[in-house]
Amino acid sequence: MMADTEDMKKMHLLVTPHQNKKLPIYRWYHFNHSFSRDLVWYLIDKFELNSQSIILDPF
């Protein structure tokens, strides 16, 4: 699946933890290999997942 330009712009911001710096709890500990909290919600919407979908957390 190829991402269009608009998706690429959005993903550019979401694949880094920089947006989390303004959020309580998420800024408690800095982890270099983390991503934005909103990335998960973005992907759930993009792939039209629902409460019956299974999402695996590799961590």
N, C-alpha and C positions, 0 to 999 in steps of 0.2 A: 504494500500500500504506500503510495507516494503522497507526501504531504504537500498541500498547496502553499503558496507564499504566505497567506494569512495564518495558516497553521504553524508555519515555521517561525513567524514573528511571535506568536503566542507561546510556543514551546521554548523559544530562546529564553524567555523570562522564567518559565516554570521549571526548567531542568537545573536550576541553581537554587541554593537556599537563601539568596539575598532578600527575597520578599518576606521571608519568615522573621527577619530581624525586627520588624515592627509588631510582631504578634507575641502576646504573652505565652508562656510555656515553651514555644518553639525557639525562643532566643536564649533559653537557659544554658544550653550546651552547644558549642559550635562543632559541627561534624562536617569535614570537607566534602565527603561523598554523599551529601544529602541533596534533597530536591525540595521545591516549594510545596507547601501543604496543598495548594490549589491544583497541583498537577494531577493528583488522584481524582479530584472532582471533574477536572477537564476531560480526563480519559474516560471516566464513567459516562459523561454526557456524549462524548465523541463516538464511543462504541455502543451507545444506547443500552447500557447495562441496567438491570433492574434488581429487585430484591431476590430474584431467583438465580441470579448470576453468581458465579464463584470467582473471587479475587484472591490470588495468592500473594502473600507478602514474603519476599525472599530474605528478609532480615528476621 
